Each structure stands twice: as C-alpha cells, then as structure tokens.
Amino acid sequence: MIRKPVTVLTGYLGAGKTTLLNRILTEKHGQRFAVIINEFGEIGIDNDLVIGADEEVFEMNNGCICCTVRGDLIRILNGLMKRQNSFDSILIETTGLADPAPVAQTFFVDEDVKRLAVLDSITTVVDARHILDRLVDSHEAEEQIAFADQIILNKLDLVGVDEIDGINARIRKINPGASIHRSRRCDVDISKVIGLGAFDLNRIFEIEPEFLKEDAHEHDQSVRSISLSSDRPLDAVRLQSWLQDTHVTFGTTILRSKGIFWIADDPNRFVFQGVHMLTEGQRSAAWRDGERKWSRFVLIGRELPEDALRQSFDRCAAY
C-alpha cells in the first residue's frame, strides 16, 4: 500500500482556512483530494461552506482532532484507503482551536496512521488583523505558528501598511524558518501549499524535544461554542437586525461566528461569517429540490449568554 501524503491546514478561528481549502479544491491543478474537516461545535457548517468541488468531505464535530476525535481520524483514514485509487492526497482542516503538535504526532506514533499516510506539511493561516491579540490570549495561536512549515499571512487589506512589518517580525520570532506568503483572501499560489514534502521531524524536536513522548496537552477552557438552529424560515429583516445587535453587543468576546440561514420566500441560502465585529453575509447557492431547509448558526467565544442568545434568535422566525 502506497502511503498518501497529508497536508494539514491550521490557523486560529476565522483566519481563512476554509477560504484556502476552497481555493485548493477549485483551482485547476490536476490533483484529486480526500478532505477531512474538524469542527468545534455540535452543528457542522464548514462542510457546506466548501464549494465547487466534487470531493467528498468527511466531518468530525465537537472535539479537537488531536483528542476526542483521533479515533474518528483513524477510522476515516482506514475507510479512505479502501478506495485509495480515487484520490492522490489528503487535506485536513483542523478546528481553529487545535494545537497542531498532537495532530502531527498522530502520524508518527499511531501505527495504523503510519501505515496509511505520511505528513507532507503543515500550513498555518494567520489573520493579520487579530493575530497580535491572539498571541496574548491563546496558546494555540502561538503553537499553530511554531509548527508551521509555511505561513499564509492573510487579510492584509485589514491592516495598515506600517503594521505589516511588525506582525511579520512577531511571527519570525516564533518561527524563523517557515516560508511566509502574504495574502488578502488566501490568494496564494497553491504550489506553495501542496506537495512540498516540507515537514521536518528534526525541526520539531528542536521546538519540543519530547514531541513523540507527549501524552496530553491543554486547551483554552474559557472558549466554548454555542450552536443555534431552526427548522422554521427566518424573517430577513429580523435576522439582519439580530446579527448586527449580537455582534455589536458581544463582538469583543465572539472569536468566530458562522451560519447558513433559511430565509422566508428566498430560494437561496444566506451565508454569514464573522470574526469579532468584522462580519459579512451574502446570498449563496439555491436550496436543492428535496433538501432539508433549516438554519444553523455557531458562535465561538468567551462568556457568551447562551440562553439569551437562543431566545433572541428564536424571535427571528418569520412565522
């Protein structure tokens, strides 16, 4: 059995990982991918945000890819290998709260994974607008940069030109060896991400000498997800007002928000994404005939009032 190369896409919440994944899947490069997405929350959304690709997407929800769902990762890899002729390599998009160290570790310490796949490289997407704050309050954000083979410094259109060199220097202090590619919407040459053979275990040992002996790691326990859903169509005006009010009121504590909504009398989905108070929403693909129409919204942050948010969201129903 030929081991399949694996590219891990990581980066903190809202950095642009799914945007990068969509670019990889939709560009003309002649490669076929199997895609594994890990989400933080009980309702999966990222699968439906992966657009324009024929690849089957495997979801793992409500856990860190390096902890509770590691068994799922092994199970999915085993299943993939039964049809290994249908793809050339594997893409894994981790949750924004994943420490990439145990993800990488899996490919060296688990015998089933070692037999099936080889870690090709780790790409970390960095949100230039928020990374300096995240390096203060998130251990995971620093680890994601430290373990990267290449870094995409994304959303440069949201920061001043005079800030970029300082951000770049801060990243270099954490990881002096990784390639850094500057982008706005992950508009980088895909050849700088895929098929690099860049993962170097010796470099990792320099960062963490006990890398392969590590049995556990810690997460930011103050961060949690709130999943809201509705099987009733929503009123567009009420929803827009609710989204705006929610992000104005709690924007400093909302790390990430994303949703797909069923709007009354509209044949198309409404897709919404946000990082803190920076938000965007737009009509997306039409609902397919026979497809379940429903709304789901995930908020990831600190000290969010779940009951109040749930009650106010329910009032967005059209009838």
SVG drawing of the C-alpha trace seen along z (x, -y; Angstrom):
<svg xmlns="http://www.w3.org/2000/svg" viewBox="-46 -53 63 55">
<polyline fill="none" stroke="black" stroke-width="0.4" points="0.0,0.0 1.4,-3.4 1.1,-5.9 -0.9,-9.0 0.6,-12.5 -1.4,-14.6 -1.5,-18.4 -2.7,-19.9 -4.4,-23.3 -4.4,-25.1 -4.8,-28.6 -6.9,-30.3 -10.6,-30.8 -11.6,-33.0 -8.1,-33.2 -9.3,-31.9 -8.7,-28.2 -11.9,-27.3 -11.2,-30.0 -7.8,-28.4 -9.4,-25.0 -11.9,-26.2 -9.0,-27.7 -7.2,-24.4 -10.2,-22.4 -11.4,-24.7 -8.2,-25.6 -7.0,-23.6 -4.0,-21.5 -5.0,-18.0 -4.9,-16.6 -7.7,-14.7 -8.1,-15.2 -9.9,-13.5 -10.9,-16.2 -11.3,-15.8 -12.8,-18.8 -12.7,-19.0 -15.2,-21.5 -15.6,-22.9 -19.3,-22.6 -22.1,-20.2 -23.5,-21.5 -21.4,-21.2 -21.2,-24.2 -17.9,-24.1 -18.8,-21.2 -21.5,-23.3 -19.0,-26.2 -16.7,-24.1 -17.9,-24.9 -17.4,-24.0 -15.7,-20.7 -16.6,-17.1 -14.6,-15.7 -16.4,-14.0 -15.9,-15.9 -15.6,-13.9 -16.7,-15.8 -15.6,-15.4 -17.6,-17.6 -17.5,-18.7 -13.9,-18.0 -10.2,-18.6 -8.8,-16.5 -5.9,-15.6 -8.1,-14.4 -11.6,-13.1 -11.9,-12.5 -8.5,-10.9 -10.3,-7.6 -12.5,-9.1 -9.5,-10.2 -8.0,-6.7 -11.4,-5.3 -11.8,-7.7 -8.2,-7.1 -8.8,-3.3 -12.0,-3.9 -10.2,-6.1 -7.5,-3.6 -10.1,-1.1 -10.6,-3.4 -7.2,-4.9 -7.2,-5.0 -9.9,-7.6 -7.6,-10.4 -4.0,-11.5 -3.6,-13.1 -5.5,-14.1 -6.3,-17.6 -7.1,-18.0 -8.6,-21.3 -8.4,-21.5 -10.6,-23.4 -9.3,-26.9 -8.7,-25.8 -6.4,-22.8 -2.8,-22.6 -1.1,-21.2 1.5,-19.3 -0.6,-16.3 -2.1,-16.4 1.4,-15.9 2.3,-13.5 -0.5,-11.2 1.3,-10.5 4.4,-9.2 3.1,-7.4 -0.1,-5.7 0.8,-2.5 -2.4,-2.5 -1.9,-6.1 1.8,-5.5 0.9,-2.6 -1.7,-4.6 -0.4,-8.2 2.6,-10.4 2.5,-14.0 3.6,-16.2 3.4,-19.7 1.6,-22.0 0.2,-25.3 -0.9,-27.9 -3.2,-30.7 -2.7,-33.8 -5.3,-36.6 -3.2,-39.7 -5.9,-41.9 -6.2,-39.9 -3.0,-37.8 -1.2,-40.1 -4.1,-39.9 -4.4,-36.2 -0.8,-35.7 -1.5,-37.3 -4.5,-35.2 -4.2,-32.0 -1.5,-29.3 -3.0,-27.5 -2.3,-30.5 1.3,-30.5 1.6,-26.7 0.0,-26.9 2.7,-29.4 5.5,-27.5 4.7,-24.2 4.1,-25.6 6.2,-24.7 4.6,-27.6 2.5,-30.5 -0.1,-32.5 -0.3,-36.0 -3.9,-36.7 -6.3,-39.6 -3.6,-42.2 -6.2,-44.5 -7.5,-44.9 -4.3,-46.3 -2.2,-49.4 1.0,-49.1 3.0,-50.3 1.8,-47.4 2.8,-44.6 6.5,-44.6 5.8,-44.4 3.4,-41.5 5.9,-39.7 8.7,-40.2 6.5,-38.8 5.8,-35.7 9.5,-35.4 10.3,-35.5 8.1,-32.4 9.1,-30.6 12.2,-31.9 12.3,-29.1 8.8,-28.9 8.0,-30.5 5.7,-33.4 3.3,-34.2 1.3,-37.4 -2.4,-37.4 -5.8,-39.0 -8.2,-36.2 -5.7,-33.4 -4.8,-34.4 -1.6,-32.4 -0.1,-30.1 -1.4,-26.6 2.0,-25.1 3.3,-26.9 0.9,-24.8 0.5,-21.3 3.1,-18.6 6.0,-20.3 7.4,-17.4 8.3,-20.1 7.6,-18.5 10.9,-18.0 10.7,-16.0 14.2,-17.1 13.0,-20.8 10.1,-19.8 12.4,-18.1 14.2,-21.5 10.9,-23.0 9.7,-20.2 12.4,-17.5 9.7,-15.3 7.4,-15.6 6.9,-11.9 6.5,-11.2 3.8,-13.8 0.6,-12.2 -1.6,-15.2 -2.0,-18.8 -4.2,-21.7 -6.8,-23.7 -8.2,-27.2 -11.1,-26.0 -12.6,-29.5 -13.6,-29.2 -16.8,-27.4 -19.3,-27.1 -23.0,-27.8 -25.0,-26.2 -28.3,-27.6 -30.7,-26.1 -34.2,-26.5 -36.5,-24.5 -38.7,-27.5 -37.9,-30.1 -36.5,-33.3 -37.5,-36.9 -34.7,-38.6 -35.1,-42.0 -35.3,-40.5 -32.3,-38.2 -30.1,-41.1 -31.0,-43.2 -30.3,-40.3 -26.9,-39.6 -25.9,-43.2 -27.1,-43.7 -25.4,-40.5 -22.0,-41.4 -22.2,-45.0 -23.0,-43.8 -20.7,-40.8 -18.2,-41.4 -15.2,-41.7 -15.9,-38.2 -17.1,-36.5 -14.0,-34.9 -15.8,-33.4 -19.3,-33.2 -20.7,-31.4 -24.1,-30.4 -26.3,-29.2 -29.8,-30.5 -33.2,-29.7 -34.9,-33.0 -38.6,-33.1 -39.6,-33.5 -36.0,-33.2 -34.9,-30.2 -31.2,-30.8 -29.3,-30.2 -27.9,-33.2 -24.4,-32.6 -22.9,-34.7 -19.4,-34.7 -17.7,-36.9 -14.6,-37.4 -15.2,-39.6 -17.2,-42.6 -15.9,-42.1 -18.8,-40.4 -20.0,-39.7 -23.2,-38.0 -24.4,-37.1 -26.9,-35.1 -25.4,-31.8 -26.4,-28.7 -30.1,-27.8 -31.6,-25.1 -31.8,-21.9 -35.1,-20.1 -35.9,-17.8 -33.1,-19.1 -33.9,-19.9 -34.2,-23.6 -33.0,-24.8 -30.9,-27.4 -27.8,-26.8 -25.5,-29.3 -22.4,-28.7 -20.8,-31.3 -17.4,-30.5 -16.2,-32.8 -15.9,-33.6 -18.6,-34.2 -21.5,-34.3 -25.0,-34.3 -26.4,-31.1 -30.0,-31.3 -30.4,-34.9 -28.9,-34.4 -31.1,-31.3 -34.3,-33.2 -33.5,-36.2 -32.6,-34.0 -35.9,-32.2 -37.6,-35.5 -36.2,-35.8 -38.7,-33.3 -40.9,-34.6 -43.9,-32.8"/>
</svg>
